[in-house]
Amino acid sequence: MATCLQGFVVAACRNRMTTSFTSGILLASNIVPLLTRQRNSVVSLYISKPYEQDQSAYLRTSTRGFHTSRISQSNSKFTYGIASSFTAKDRRYNPDRNVFNFNPYNHIRARRKDKRTRPDSGQDAFFISRVGESSDVALGVADGVGGWIDSGVDPADFAHGFCDYMAHAAYTHRPEEWKVPLTARSLMQRGYEDICKDDTVRAGGSTACVAIVKGSGDLEVANLGDSGFVQLRLNAVHSSSEPQTHAFNTPYQLAIVPKKVLAQAAAFGGTQLCDFPKDANVSQHPLRHGDVLVFASDGVWDNLSRHDILKIVSKIMIGARAWVHTDKGIDVGARLHSYIMADDGKSGAEEIPSLQSFLAVGITSEAKAASVNTKLDGPFAREVQREFPHENWRGGKVDDICVVVVIVCEEGK
């Protein structure tokens, strides 16, 4: 059933021009029994029958290759269901494998220098980590700047290393060891300092959208560049970030720039872009029970608008009865907490389907389909047409895609 549902999500995306999830509300009702059954028996969302022989190998890769951390008992008012989905621009999207459901019971491993242990997200990267011994969670996405390829540099090295360092800094955080409080911006600063000290990363850069969701129900976001986030509340866009750009398609970016590159740029009368965490836009947002947060790289925002994402999320949330119609409008369903899978730590969270993983897959699938659609103009195409009216850019923009979805759940509701 889980694999069939994911197949539906992908099939719906391929017919985006004509249906665009019009049948989603009919099939999404299958989410309810699927998410309910998971409480009694472990049903794998990610391993379909053809992969059963290789299941153990895959689960080892999944556990090794992503950021997870252990959670302890706390008196926090809010808990969070968090999942990610991703795809490289030159790869076919595989919703069975390119999805990660955050398990707060595992621990984070340090910097991954073996590229084979990275998620298959191309030059995009993400991280999710418990903050020390608190009930807070740090997360973020980074989009490696592809232009570094021309200098013989793999942009993925900076983006993935940067996220690794932020994840480890959050996971090992002890307030007495930090000179400043841990915030979204200070975590970005720590990750940037650590990647700059890494001798294996000689050059590169990325955008960054870093957030901390707190057990008290508060969200802090530091956004630098054209990655970003949107906060959805009861079938409406409640808040969102704005991209930071120096010029068209030239986002703010953190970077390691070798002296030789700086000299070459100066010789030709140019400059090499290099922004800093202090340049990030920082915003604070109170959270409510039932909110959905979507963090994503520009591979999503160039192909889907905020309201496109709202439509996808609403179809799945309403179909799963996580959002419900009432006489007073849309409200939060009574069983939301069970749908985000508050696991006991005895089984890997990546083995169990969850509502947040369905959302992450739905958004990634739709963004991937839109990126290769040559007939339906997306946000990037419309921006090109405004800035360069004589250019004949039509359709989507092919790019790496990375999505992190957070479902907010308040205890006792």
C-alpha positions as CSV (number, residue, x, y, z in Angstrom):
1,M,0.0,0.0,0.0
2,A,2.8,2.4,0.8
3,T,4.6,1.9,-2.4
4,C,1.3,2.1,-4.3
5,L,0.6,5.5,-2.7
6,Q,4.0,6.8,-3.6
7,G,3.4,5.6,-7.1
8,F,0.2,7.6,-7.2
9,V,2.0,10.7,-6.1
10,V,4.5,10.4,-9.0
11,A,1.8,9.5,-11.5
12,A,-0.2,12.5,-10.5
13,C,2.9,14.7,-11.1
14,R,3.5,13.4,-14.6
15,N,0.1,14.6,-15.6
16,R,0.5,18.0,-14.0
17,M,-0.7,20.0,-16.9
18,T,-4.1,18.3,-17.0
19,T,-4.9,17.0,-13.6
20,S,-2.3,18.3,-11.1
21,F,-3.4,16.2,-8.1
22,T,-7.2,16.4,-9.0
23,S,-7.5,12.7,-8.2
24,G,-5.3,13.1,-5.0
25,I,-8.3,13.6,-2.7
26,L,-9.8,10.3,-3.8
27,L,-6.7,8.2,-3.3
28,A,-5.3,10.1,-0.3
29,S,-8.0,8.5,1.9
30,N,-5.8,5.4,1.7
31,I,-3.2,7.3,3.9
32,V,-5.5,7.0,6.9
33,P,-5.5,3.2,7.3
34,L,-1.9,3.0,6.2
35,L,-0.7,5.4,8.9
36,T,-3.0,3.8,11.5
37,R,-1.6,0.3,10.8
38,Q,1.9,1.4,11.4
39,R,1.2,1.6,15.1
40,N,0.6,-2.1,15.3
41,S,2.9,-3.5,12.6
42,V,5.9,-2.0,10.8
43,V,5.1,-1.4,7.2
44,S,8.0,-0.2,5.1
45,L,7.3,2.9,3.0
46,Y,10.7,2.6,1.3
47,I,11.3,-1.0,0.5
48,S,8.9,-2.6,-2.0
49,K,8.9,-6.3,-2.7
50,P,11.6,-6.3,-5.5
51,Y,14.1,-4.9,-2.9
52,E,13.4,-7.2,0.0
53,Q,16.5,-9.3,-0.6
54,D,18.6,-6.2,-0.3
55,Q,16.7,-4.6,2.6
56,S,19.4,-4.9,5.2
57,A,22.0,-3.4,3.0
58,Y,19.7,-0.5,2.2
59,L,18.8,0.2,5.7
60,R,22.5,0.2,6.7
61,T,23.1,2.8,4.0
62,S,20.1,4.9,5.1
63,T,21.2,4.9,8.7
64,R,24.8,5.7,7.9
65,G,24.2,8.3,5.3
66,F,21.8,10.7,7.0
67,H,21.7,12.9,10.1
68,T,19.7,11.6,13.0
69,S,20.0,12.0,16.7
70,R,18.8,10.6,20.0
71,I,15.9,12.2,21.9
72,S,15.3,11.9,25.7
73,Q,12.2,12.5,27.7
74,S,11.3,16.2,28.0
75,N,8.5,18.5,29.1
76,S,8.4,20.3,25.8
77,K,5.0,21.4,24.6
78,F,5.6,20.7,21.0
79,T,6.9,17.8,19.0
80,Y,7.8,17.7,15.3
81,G,7.4,15.1,12.5
82,I,10.3,15.8,10.1
83,A,11.1,14.2,6.8
84,S,13.1,15.0,3.7
85,S,13.0,14.0,0.0
86,F,15.5,14.8,-2.7
87,T,16.7,14.2,-6.2
88,A,19.7,15.1,-8.3
89,K,19.0,16.9,-11.6
90,D,20.7,14.3,-13.7
91,R,18.9,11.3,-12.0
92,R,15.5,9.9,-12.3
93,Y,13.6,10.5,-9.0
94,N,13.0,7.4,-7.0
95,P,10.4,8.0,-4.3
96,D,11.1,4.6,-2.7
97,R,14.7,5.5,-1.9
98,N,15.1,9.2,-2.1
99,V,13.2,9.9,1.1
100,F,14.4,10.2,4.7
101,N,12.2,10.2,7.8
102,F,13.9,11.8,10.8
103,N,14.4,9.4,13.7
104,P,15.3,11.4,16.8
105,Y,16.5,8.2,18.6
106,N,19.6,7.7,16.6
107,H,22.9,9.5,16.9
108,I,24.7,11.7,14.5
109,R,28.0,10.7,12.9
110,A,30.7,13.2,12.3
111,R,31.7,14.7,8.9
112,R,31.1,12.3,6.0
113,K,34.1,12.5,3.6
114,D,33.1,9.4,1.7
115,K,30.8,10.6,-1.1
116,R,29.1,7.3,-1.3
117,T,27.5,7.9,2.1
118,R,25.9,11.1,1.0
119,P,22.2,11.3,0.0
120,D,21.6,11.2,-3.7
121,S,20.7,14.9,-3.8
122,G,23.4,16.2,-6.2
123,Q,24.8,19.5,-5.2
124,D,22.0,20.1,-2.7
125,A,22.3,19.0,0.9
126,F,20.3,19.0,4.1
127,F,20.6,18.2,7.8
128,I,18.3,17.5,10.7
129,S,19.6,17.2,14.3
130,R,18.5,17.3,17.9
131,V,20.1,20.2,19.6
132,G,22.2,18.8,22.4
133,E,20.1,17.4,25.3
134,S,17.2,19.8,24.6
135,S,14.0,19.2,22.9
136,D,14.9,21.7,20.1
137,V,15.7,20.5,16.5
138,A,18.0,22.2,14.1
139,L,17.6,21.7,10.3
140,G,18.5,23.2,7.1
141,V,19.1,23.0,3.3
142,A,22.1,24.2,1.3
143,D,22.4,24.5,-2.5
144,G,25.9,24.2,-3.8
145,V,26.8,26.9,-6.4
146,G,27.2,25.1,-9.7
147,G,29.5,27.7,-11.2
148,W,32.4,26.3,-9.3
149,I,32.5,23.3,-11.7
150,D,34.2,25.7,-14.2
151,S,37.1,25.9,-11.8
152,G,37.4,22.1,-11.4
153,V,35.6,22.1,-8.0
154,D,32.8,19.8,-7.1
155,P,30.1,22.1,-5.6
156,A,28.6,19.2,-3.6
157,D,31.7,19.1,-1.4
158,F,31.0,22.5,0.2
159,A,27.2,22.0,0.5
160,H,27.4,18.5,2.1
161,G,30.3,19.3,4.3
162,F,28.7,22.5,5.5
163,C,25.5,20.6,6.5
164,D,27.6,17.9,8.2
165,Y,29.3,20.4,10.3
166,M,26.1,22.2,11.3
167,A,24.5,18.9,12.2
168,H,27.4,17.8,14.4
169,A,27.6,21.2,16.1
170,A,23.9,21.1,16.9
171,Y,24.0,17.5,18.1
172,T,27.0,18.0,20.4
173,H,25.9,21.4,21.6
174,R,26.6,22.3,25.2
175,P,25.7,25.9,26.1
176,E,28.7,26.3,28.4
177,E,31.0,25.6,25.5
178,W,29.6,28.3,23.2
179,K,30.5,31.9,23.5
180,V,27.1,33.0,22.1
181,P,23.6,31.4,22.3
182,L,22.8,28.8,19.7
183,T,20.6,30.5,17.1
184,A,19.9,29.8,13.4
185,R,22.5,32.4,12.4
186,S,25.2,31.3,15.0
187,L,24.8,27.7,13.8
188,M,25.3,28.8,10.2
189,Q,28.3,30.7,11.4
190,R,29.8,27.6,13.1
191,G,29.2,25.4,10.1
192,Y,30.8,28.0,7.8
193,E,33.9,28.4,10.0
194,D,34.3,24.6,10.2
195,I,34.0,24.0,6.5
196,C,36.5,26.8,5.9
197,K,39.0,25.0,8.1
198,D,38.5,21.7,6.3
199,D,41.6,21.0,4.2
200,T,39.7,18.6,1.9
201,V,37.4,21.4,0.7
202,R,39.7,23.9,-1.2
203,A,36.9,26.0,-2.8
204,G,33.2,26.1,-3.3
205,G,30.1,27.8,-2.0
206,S,26.4,27.4,-1.3
207,T,23.2,29.2,-0.3
208,A,21.7,28.3,3.1
209,C,18.4,28.2,4.9
210,V,18.9,27.2,8.5
211,A,16.2,26.8,11.2
212,I,15.7,25.9,14.8
213,V,12.3,24.6,15.9
214,K,12.0,24.8,19.6
215,G,10.1,22.6,22.1
216,S,8.4,25.8,23.2
217,G,6.7,26.2,19.8
218,D,8.9,28.9,18.3
219,L,10.7,28.9,14.9
220,E,13.8,30.8,14.0
221,V,15.0,30.9,10.5
222,A,18.3,32.4,9.0
223,N,18.1,32.5,5.2
224,L,20.9,33.5,2.9
225,G,20.4,33.2,-0.8
226,D,17.5,31.7,-2.8
227,S,16.8,28.6,-0.8
228,G,13.9,29.3,1.6
229,F,10.9,28.2,3.5
230,V,7.1,28.6,3.7
231,Q,4.9,28.2,6.8
232,L,1.4,26.8,6.0
233,R,-1.5,27.0,8.4
234,L,-4.9,25.5,7.9
235,N,-5.0,25.6,4.1
236,A,-3.3,29.0,3.8
237,V,0.2,30.5,3.4
238,H,1.0,32.0,6.8
239,S,4.5,33.3,6.2
240,S,7.5,32.7,4.0
241,S,11.0,33.9,3.2
242,E,12.1,36.1,0.4
243,P,15.2,35.3,-1.7
244,Q,18.4,37.4,-1.4
245,T,20.0,38.1,-4.7
246,H,22.8,40.4,-6.0
247,A,21.3,40.3,-9.5
248,F,19.1,38.0,-11.5
249,N,19.9,34.3,-10.8
250,T,22.8,35.5,-8.6
251,P,22.0,34.6,-5.0
252,Y,23.8,35.5,-1.9
253,Q,26.2,32.7,-1.1
254,L,28.7,31.5,1.5
255,A,32.0,30.6,-0.2
256,I,35.6,29.5,0.1
257,V,37.5,31.5,-2.5
258,P,41.2,30.7,-3.1
259,K,43.5,33.7,-3.4
260,K,44.3,32.7,-7.0
261,V,40.7,33.0,-8.0
262,L,40.4,36.4,-6.3
263,A,43.5,37.6,-8.2
264,Q,42.1,36.4,-11.5
265,A,38.8,38.1,-10.9
266,A,40.5,41.3,-10.0
267,A,42.7,41.2,-13.1
268,F,39.6,41.1,-15.3
269,G,37.9,43.9,-13.4
270,G,35.4,41.6,-11.7
271,T,34.7,40.4,-8.2
272,Q,34.1,37.0,-6.7
273,L,30.9,36.8,-4.7
274,C,31.3,35.8,-1.1
275,D,28.7,36.7,1.5
276,F,28.7,35.8,5.2
277,P,26.2,34.4,7.8
278,K,25.8,38.0,9.2
279,D,24.2,38.8,5.9
280,A,21.4,36.3,6.3
281,N,17.8,37.4,6.9
282,V,16.7,36.2,10.3
283,S,13.0,35.9,11.2
284,Q,11.0,34.6,14.2
285,H,7.7,32.7,13.9
286,P,5.3,31.4,16.5
287,L,4.0,27.9,15.6
288,R,0.6,26.3,16.1
289,H,-0.7,22.8,16.3
290,G,-1.1,21.5,12.7
291,D,1.3,23.9,11.0
292,V,3.3,22.5,8.1
293,L,6.8,24.0,7.4
294,V,8.5,23.4,4.0
295,F,12.2,24.2,3.6
296,A,13.6,23.7,0.1
297,S,16.4,24.6,-2.3
298,D,15.7,26.7,-5.4
299,G,15.1,23.6,-7.4
300,V,11.7,23.7,-5.8
301,W,11.1,27.5,-5.8
302,D,12.1,27.9,-9.4
303,N,9.4,25.4,-10.4
304,L,6.7,25.7,-7.9
305,S,5.1,28.8,-6.3
306,R,4.2,29.0,-2.6
307,H,0.5,28.4,-3.6
308,D,1.5,25.4,-5.7
309,I,3.0,23.9,-2.6
310,L,0.0,24.8,-0.6
311,K,-2.2,22.9,-3.0
312,I,0.0,19.8,-2.7
313,V,0.1,19.9,1.0
314,S,-3.6,20.6,1.4
315,K,-4.6,17.7,-0.8
316,I,-2.5,15.3,1.3
317,M,-3.3,16.8,4.7
318,I,-7.1,16.9,4.0
319,G,-7.0,13.4,2.4
320,A,-5.3,12.0,5.5
321,R,-7.8,13.9,7.8
322,A,-4.9,15.7,9.4
323,W,-6.7,18.9,8.3
324,V,-10.5,18.5,8.3
325,H,-13.4,20.5,7.1
326,T,-15.7,21.9,9.8
327,D,-18.6,24.3,10.0
328,K,-16.1,27.1,10.9
329,G,-13.6,26.2,8.1
330,I,-10.5,24.1,8.1
331,D,-9.3,22.7,11.4
332,V,-6.7,20.2,12.7
333,G,-7.7,16.5,12.8
334,A,-7.9,14.7,16.1
335,R,-5.3,12.0,15.1
336,L,-2.5,14.2,13.9
337,H,0.0,13.1,16.6
338,S,-0.3,9.4,15.6
339,Y,0.3,10.3,12.0
340,I,3.6,12.0,12.5
341,M,4.9,8.7,14.2
342,A,6.1,9.4,17.7
343,D,8.3,6.3,17.6
344,D,9.7,4.6,20.7
345,G,13.2,4.2,19.3
346,K,13.1,0.4,19.1
347,S,12.7,0.4,15.3
348,G,14.2,2.6,12.7
349,A,11.9,5.5,11.8
350,E,13.0,5.1,8.2
351,E,11.2,1.8,8.1
352,I,7.7,3.3,9.0
353,P,5.6,5.5,6.8
354,S,4.6,8.9,8.1
355,L,2.5,11.8,7.0
356,Q,5.6,14.1,6.7
357,S,7.3,11.6,4.4
358,F,4.2,11.6,2.1
359,L,4.3,15.4,2.0
360,A,8.0,15.5,1.2
361,V,7.6,13.0,-1.6
362,G,4.6,14.8,-3.0
363,I,6.4,18.2,-3.2
364,T,9.6,16.7,-4.6
365,S,7.7,14.7,-7.2
366,E,5.7,17.7,-8.3
367,A,8.9,19.9,-8.5
368,K,10.7,17.3,-10.5
369,A,7.9,16.9,-13.0
370,A,7.6,20.7,-13.3
371,S,11.3,21.1,-13.9
372,V,11.3,18.9,-17.0
373,N,8.0,20.2,-18.3
374,T,8.8,22.3,-21.4
375,K,5.3,23.7,-21.9
376,L,4.1,25.0,-18.5
377,D,6.0,28.0,-17.3
378,G,7.2,28.0,-13.7
379,P,8.3,30.9,-11.5
380,F,11.8,30.9,-13.0
381,A,10.5,31.1,-16.6
382,R,8.2,33.9,-15.7
383,E,11.1,35.8,-14.0
384,V,13.2,35.3,-17.1
385,Q,10.4,36.7,-19.3
386,R,10.2,39.8,-17.1
387,E,13.9,40.4,-16.9
388,F,14.8,39.4,-20.5
389,P,11.6,39.7,-22.6
390,H,13.5,38.7,-25.8
391,E,14.6,35.4,-24.4
392,N,12.5,32.4,-25.4
393,W,12.6,30.5,-22.1
394,R,9.7,28.2,-21.7
395,G,8.7,25.6,-19.1
396,G,10.6,24.5,-16.0
397,K,14.2,24.8,-14.8
398,V,16.1,21.5,-14.4
399,D,18.0,21.5,-11.1
400,D,18.8,19.5,-8.0
401,I,15.9,19.4,-5.6
402,C,15.9,19.0,-1.8
403,V,12.9,19.4,0.5
404,V,12.6,19.2,4.3
405,V,9.0,19.1,5.7
406,V,8.1,19.7,9.3
407,I,4.6,19.0,10.8
408,V,4.0,20.8,14.1
409,C,2.2,18.9,16.9
410,E,1.3,20.4,20.3
411,E,1.1,18.0,23.1
412,G,-2.4,17.5,24.5
413,K,-4.2,18.6,21.3
